[in-house]
Every structure is written in C-alpha cells, then in structure tokens.
Amino acid sequence: MKLIGPVNEKVRERAVNRCRELGVVIPTLGQMKNPDTIPAELMKRLPSLDMQAVDPGNLFRITWKNDPETGLFHNGNYVEFPSSITGVDARLIGLVGRHFPTGSHKVGAGFGCLVPRLVTGEFDPTTQKAVWPSTGNFCRGGAFDCALLGCTAVAILPEGMSPERFEWLEAIGSEIIRTPGTESNVKEIFDECNRIRANEKDHVIFNQFEEFGNSLWHYQVTGSFAEEVFRGVAGESNRLAAFVSATGSAGTIAAGDFLKSVHPHLKVTAVEALPCPTLLYNGFGEHGIEGIGDKHVPWIHNLRTTDFLCGIDDEQSLALLLLFNHPEGARYLKRVGVSQATISRLPLLGISGICNLVASIKTARYFELDSDDIVLFPMTDSVDLYHSRVAETDEKFGGLDEGAAARIFGRYLEGIATDHVAELGYRDRKRIHNLKYFTWVEQQGRSSRELDQLWDPSFWVEIWDQASDMDRSIEQFNDDVGL
C-alpha cells in the first residue's frame, strides 16, 4: 500500500504553478515534529502572523508545539490534570489541540490526506474540488488547506452538528452539504460521497475514515509528540501506562501504535459514545459527543494494537462541559480544592476531550494505576467550538447553581467507575476487526483480500515506514515551486 503513488507530471506541474502563484510552501512531517528545522526566513514572519489566519505560513503551524504567546514554538501544549479533578493517583495528561490553525488538531489529518495526492499530481487544485466527509473538525481542516490552495472545499457533515462548525465553514467559503442526523450518522455521509463519486467527475474525495495519510500523520507527529511529553514530565520511576483516544476516524489512535513501538506494555484504550457502543456491544444509536462519529469500524483502525474499550455517556461529557465553563462551576470547583490554575485550563477541553478524560480515569481505575503511571490522551479541540452546547446544557439544568454543580461533580467525576469497559484478547480484537466487512466490503467496494491484509502486522509497518517517502516528495515539490 503506497501513499506516494505514480506521478502525473501534467497535473503536478499545474499544482506547482498554483503554489508558486499563492506563495505556498509545504512543510514536511519532520518539520511538524521539530519546528526548529523550519527555514529561518519563514520563522521571521510567524510572530506577526495571526495563528488562525488563512495564510500559507500557517501550514508550518500544523504542529503540537505552537507557542500562543510568542507566535513561535516551544516544547508543546499539554495539561496535567490533578487528582482533585480525576480522583485517581495516576498522572493524567492531555495533549492540547486548541492551538492548531482552525482550533483543532484535525487540520493535521486533513494535511495527511491531501498532501500525498497534491505532490504527485493526483489532485489538481486548479480544476478539482476537494470533498471532506466529516462530523466537523476534519472538514474544517480540509477547508483551511483548500483556502490556501485557492480551490473549493466541499464539506459534508450531519445537519445536527454545532452551529459554530457551520458558521466557520461558511465564513471560509466552503460549499456545505448537510446530511441527515447527528454525530453517529456516518453512513449517510458515505452515501453522499458515493453519490458525488458517481456524478461529479471534478470532485476528489478525501475520506478520513479510510485514508492512511490520516493515521500516518498521527503516528509520526502526534505519536512522537506524546513520547516527548512523557520524557519531559517523567521521573525515574514513572512509566507510560496508557494512551486513550476516542476512535472517531481512527487517525489519532494511531499515535498509540507509535507509543507501543517504544513502550511495548502500554495499553491503548479506544473510546466511544455509550449511546452508540459499536465496538463495545455491537450497538447503535445517536449521541452528542461531537467528533467521534461511529456505527462502523474505520478502515484505518489497527485493531491488533487496541487493548481496552470504554463507553462514555454523552450526557456526562456535556454536563462536565457545562461545569468546566460556567462561573458557578468554577466557583464550586474552587470550593472543593481544585486550583485556579487548573480551573483556568479546563476550557481547553472540548466535548471529545472531556470524553477522553473520563475514559482515562476509567482506564486508571480498571488497571489500578498508581502515582508512577502516566496516561496520555488527546484534547482535539476546545470549548471555543461549543459555546452553543454550553448554553443548551445550562438551559437543560435550569441555570447552573451550586446544587447542580455539586450533583455534576459528584455523579460525573467522583462517581466514575469501571462500568461499560472491556479488556480485549486476541479473539476480541479479531471479532471487532471483522466488523469492518459490513461497512467496507459490503457497502464501500473494498475486497475481502484487502480486509485480511489489515490484520497482517507487516501491512502497518509498511504504512508507518512511508514518512521519509512523503517528506522527500514534499521537498522535491517545494524545490520545483522555487520559493
């Protein structure tokens, strides 16, 4: 399986000219992992460049290491959550996605899907539209990339997603296709992709659920950053015990594959919404944890490396979103001993980040982790994308007061237990892997042979080893652009 395929020279030449015209230089995976290697001339521009501006320079900010204070880079953005919040002795550390362009690390997944086709001439930004099937943040990242390339982004997402998502997409000039349902209605997104594929020949679909560029980006960039965070905070007795991630498109959880290559005894926890427990109970339903679309097993999810499953209630995630972002919630947390420094960082958690935090607590409780154990988890986005959800939840509670804050804290933080979890053995992993058949072979045109390949560990080694090929192709493309 090659991400960097044969080159279409004519299309590639048009892409090169477009990038030269618009001043686009493409960063390598190596530069995203280590921004110190970014060219000095570009570095000089960044402090005066707004981190969310639609400017080619912000491609080099597709990294976990943006410094929002200086506009340059530091060792990375992460938050350690104390036991006053978690109730466990293990050290739980969240990787902050808020400071990426678009406000979410999903812009990295979009980059990983788009760039291999751009630099080989498989996608023509001068004649084709880029289609981004998503439950929100992925299509935002894709739309950002398209704006820089001067081409049209087509965002496909469920009509029930937060208003902030649609407002942002409209402002950046995307075409928007609203599909029926909410977060868990992914098949409807796939159906729309198939309709476009059959009828719109000038559209190219970048499906994050099956694009290995998504998982490669996270393996290389998120995985290596997570390892750096661990090395930076760990004492002599600390061990990296777990990496916890909602499945979503299964791109982010590939960082767990990287971490397992360094820490073989690490547990990888896959998280899903309890109202739609596809992996946990082969169940279905709707839920409100935006960003972790389900009712299927993503093609790019390497089930061999998944050790543990957690189902998290969407009502729990939304209630904690309210507690963490309401003045009365802040007052209550302070009264029960949470430091002001921690309270000030809680808005860095979006709904799926809170879901991952709760699952990290469950993981720590189940495996009886202690103060020597460190658990890492991604915080995909922040409350900035969910103020409407905060207001809706506040209205549901009739206006948050001290009593309601105490109930949320007691039930949804202190009351976290080890229910709705599963520790996976070999046969459990293979059973979940086989569920891919019903979506990808029966519905999406994949073959049984391809499905069997995904169970072969050597297949994934081949995927992970293609980072250097991608970087060489990017460097050659940039040389031709000549900027």
Protein Blocks (a to p, Z undefined) as FASTA:
>chain_A
ZZbdcddfklmmmmmmmmmmnopacddfklmmmmmlpcfklmmmmmmpcfkbccfklmmm
gcfkbcfknopacebdcddddfklnopabdcddddfklgghhiaklmmmmmmmmmmmmno
pacfklpccddddehjmmmmmmmmmmmnopacdddddfkbcfklmmmmmmnopacdddeh
dfklmmlmmmmmmmmmmmmmkbccddfklpmklmmmmmmmmmmmmmmmmmmmpcfkbccf
bdcddfklommmmmmmmmmmmmmmbccdddddfklcfklnopacddfbehiaghiacfkl
cfklpcbdcdddfklmmmmmmmmmgfklmmmmmmnopafklmmmmmmpcfklmmmmmmmm
mmmmmnopafkbccddddfbafklmmmmmmmmmmmnnpaafklmmmmmmmmmmmpccehi
adddfklmmmmmmmmmmmmmmmnopafklmmmmmpmklmmmmmmmmmmmmmmmmmmmmmn
oZZ
